Amino acid sequence: IAKAFSNNGIECDLAFSYLSPDINKNAYNDAFSNVWPIHSFSSFIDFLNSSDYDIVHCSNEPDVLTNIALCSDKKIVHDTHDFNTLRFECSDAVQTLEFIANTKAWANLYPSEGLADYAVNKYNTDREKIFVLENLPLEENGPKMYHEKLSLKDNEIHCVYAGGINPVLPYRNYENIWKTFASQNIHIHFYTNYKDKEYCKYIESLNPQYIHYEGHVADDERGTEITKYDIGFMLFDHFEGFEDYFQMLNTCSPNKMREYLLSGLPVAANLPNYVDFLKKYNVGGFVDIHSDLKSQLEEI
């Protein structure tokens, strides 16, 4: 967002509360004019009130900074990536902060129509104050180099998944889905920072010819790394007992979708909100994991 503004001559500053962005300084050099630390809530409010900022943009999770910024005399835009109340059991305090941020801000930003609908239905957020800004990739952030496609060498389909896995959570356990892909001679390459590497190797052992554990690659390298594949994998299964989490996933706009698109990969998905997005921009499509996979992936 800041890059889009700065590219159009609108100056942006960044204020941080806990972790200094200097650890990844290059990512901020051309987006922000100044970077300010927040030492205390009261000094932050004084700082805002004495400044000439037109708008203060706050991201959620948690919603603390929005609630604090609302005590200033500035126009506050609250940006909700996904709702805490959809992800886990929340305390009264967390729900209260979420309610205030989604009803009292000058404007509310959501990455999908589904998330905006949820805000209206749950908190009666004013539709007139809502702007839907999808999690679209900036072309300038794309890979500077592209690898040759593996499929050009073996004439087979190579899918990639870059994200979390968890053998305990049904919707994050991909063993059966990936076995199904492998049984139809479709390659699955997965990158994850899941700490149990033995479990990752176990998944690979289910069909080592077609399931490939690629380890973990740093964020700034992964974009180039995954250009060697054909399709980004965003397929889920088994949400019984986790209906809230299904709603959270189906309404958010995940970063991995943007990463796949940045690397020039079409995306295979099966959650309604994702599929609508992919069809809208013609960058992927729906895949029924219980049907013939190869023909569906070839079409994508």
N, C-alpha and C positions, 0 to 999 in steps of 0.2 A: 504494500500500500504506500509506504513512504517513498519507494523508488518511483512509483507511478506519479506521485505528487511532485517529487523533485525533478523528474523528467519534464514536467510541465510548468516549471518555474515557481512552484509553491514550496516555501521553506518549511522543513520539518525538524523538530528536535526530539530527542529520546530521553525519557526519565526512567531510571531503573530502581528497584527497591532492594533486591537481594544480591543478584549476581551481576557483576560488571560485564558489559559486552566486550570489553577489551580483549577477552580471551579469543575472540574471533573478529578482530578489529576490521579486517578487510571487508567483511560483509556489511559494515556500517558506514564506511568512508564516503560512499557516493550517495547515500540515502539520507543521512542526518547531518545537519549543520553543527549541532551541539549535542553532547551527551551529559545529562545531569544526574547525580545521585540523589535519592530521596533519603534524607537523614531521619526525619520524623514526620508524622502526619501533619502536625501543626505548621511546621516550617514549609512543608510542601504546599499547603493551602495558601500560606502567605506568599510563597513564590508564584503560584498561579495568579493570585489576585493582583500582584504587582507587575505581572507580565503583560505583554500585548498579544498573547495568543488569541486566535479567533475560535479555535476548536481544540478540545482535549479528547483524544481517542484512547479508550481503555479496553484491554482485552479481559475476558473472563477467566475463571478457574485459577485462583478464587476471585470472587467479585468484590474483594475488599477495596481495591484502589478506586473502582468506580464509585463506591459508596463514599469514600473519603473525598474524591474529586467533586462529588455533588454538593459538598459543603462550601465549595468556592463559588465565585460569581461567573464562571465560564460555562460555555455550552459543552456538555459532555455527550460524547457518542460512545455507547456501550456495544462492544463487539463480542458476540457469543459464538464461539467455535462449536461447542456442544454443551449441553446442560449437565451440570453436576448431578442434578436430581434424576437424570436418566441413567447415570453410570453406576451409582451405588446408593446405599441407604445414607441419607444425609441428616445431620442434626438440624434442630430448629433454627439455629444461628445461620447455617449455610443456606437453608431455604429462604430465610428472611432476607439475607444479602442478595440472593438471586432475584427474589420478588422485587425489591427496591430498584435494582439495576435495570430490570426489564420493564419497569413501569414509570420510573421517575427521570430517566435520562432524557436529554433533549432529542436524541435520535437513537435508534437501535439498528445494528448491523447483523445480518445473518447470512451464512454461506449457501442456504438453500431455501426454497419455498416451503419445504416440509418443516424446517426448523422454525421459520416464521409462523407457520400455522400452529405449531406446538406452543409458541409463546403467546399467541392470541388466545388459544383455547385454555391454557393453564393459568395465565396471569392477566388476561384481558389487555394485553399490550396494544396500544393504539396503532392501528394499521397505517394511519397517516404519518407516523414517525418511523416506519420500518423501511429500510433499504436492503434488498437482497444483493449481495456482492459475492459471486461464486469464487471458489478457490482456484482461479485460473492461473496458469503458469506465465511468467514473464519470459518472452522469447530470449532476451539477453542473458537469462540465467541458464540456458540450455548448454549441453555438452559442447566443448570446443573441438572434440574429436569423436568420430564414430567408428566402432569396430565393424568388421565384416560379419554378416549374419552367419551363425552356425548352421542354419538351415540350408545355406548355399552349398555347404560341404556334404551334408547327408540327406538333403531333401526331406527332412522330417520337421515337425512343428516343435518349437522350443518356447515354453512359457516360463515366466519368471514371477516369483513372489518375493517381495522385500518387506518384511514386517514381523510382527510378533507371532509366536506360536506358544501353545500351552496344552500339555496332555490332559490336564485336569478340567479345563473349560471346554465343553463340547464345541462351541463355535470357533475356538482357536485350535482345535485338534484336527489337523488336515490329513491324518494317516489314510483314512478310507477314501477321501476325495482323490488324493494323489495316487493311491493305488489304482483307482479306477482310470485315471488319466494314463498311468503307465501301462495298464492292461490293454489300452487302445493305441499303444506305441506313440504316445505323446510325452515329450520331455518336460519335467518340472525341475527348474533350478530355483533353490530357495536361499535367501540371505536373511539372517536373523541375528540379533544380539542375545538370544536366549542363552542363559549361562550354562545349562546342562548340555555340553557338547556331545556327550555319550548318547543322549536322547536324539539329538540331531543326526548322529551317525546311524542310530537305530532306524530312523525314518528312511535314510538313504538305503539301508540294507534290505528294506522291503522290496525294492526293485532297483538295484544299483545301475542297471543299464539305462533306466529312464528317470530315476529320481536322484537329483544331484545336490548335495549339501555344499554350498559355496562359501560358508563362513560368514563373517561380518565385514562389511566395507564401510569406510568413513563416508559421511553424508556427501562431502564435496567430491568424492571419487565415484560414488555409486551411479550417478547420472551417466557417466561415460561407460562404466562397467556393463550396465544392463542394455546398452545399445546393440549388443550381440544377439539379443533374443527377439522373438517375433511378437509376443503378446504379453501384456501385464495381467496378472492373475488377481482377481478380486471376487472370489466365489466363497460363499459361506453355507453352512448346513447346521442342523441340530440346535435350534433356539428354544426347544421345550424347556420351560422353567426360567428362561432368560428373556422374556418378552420385552422388558424395559430396555435391555441392552440391544435387542434387535431394533427397537425404535430409535435408540441413540445412533446406531450405525447407519440406519436407513435415512436419517435426517441430516447427518453431518456431511462434510465434504472433506474426505480424508487426504492427508498429505501424500500418501502413496499414489493416489490417482493422479495428482499433479506431477509427481516424479515420473511416472510412466509416460505421461503425455509429453513432458519436457524432453524425454529421451526418444521421442518419436514412435512410441509403442501404442498401438490400439489396445483397448482394455476389454477383457471378458468379465462380466459381472452378472449377478442374479438378484441383487436387492433393487426394488422398484425405483428408488430415488436415483441410484447410480445409473441404472439403465436409461431413465429419462434424460439424465445429463449427457450420457454417451450418444444417444440418438439425436439430441438437440444439436450437438456439434459434429455428429457423424464421425466419432473417434472410437467406436467400439460397439458392443452390443450384448444382448442377453444370451446366456448359455444355460441350458437345462442339463444339470450334471447327471441326470438319470436317462439321458438320451444319447444318440450318437454324437460323440464329442468332436471327432475329426472334421466332419462336414460343417459343424457350427463354427469351429475355429477357423477353418479355411475361408468361410464367408466373411468373418471379421477381418 
